[in-house]
Amino acid sequence: MIIDANVLTKLRKEKGITQKQIAEIIGITERNYRHYEAGELDPLTSTTKALAEYFGVSIDYLVGRTDNPEVNR
């Protein structure tokens, strides 16, 4: 699933955490996370879901399908 790298970077910086910290939190390598923010690698669906859950946003927001970060329930 293609994540918008700019959105991902923005969300992480808003939380005030490092790339290493978010990688540890969601259970991936820091190297992979860096590639996601650089737009060089697309995460697995399970990783995308973990990122959306951690940041409290919808997957649609992470992939750039909407400007509304709200999770539709």
Secondary structure, 3 states (H helix, E strand, C coil): CCCCHHHHHHHHHHHCCCHHHHHHHHCCCHHHHHHHHHCCCCCCHHHHHHHHHHHCCCHHHHCCCCCCCCCCC
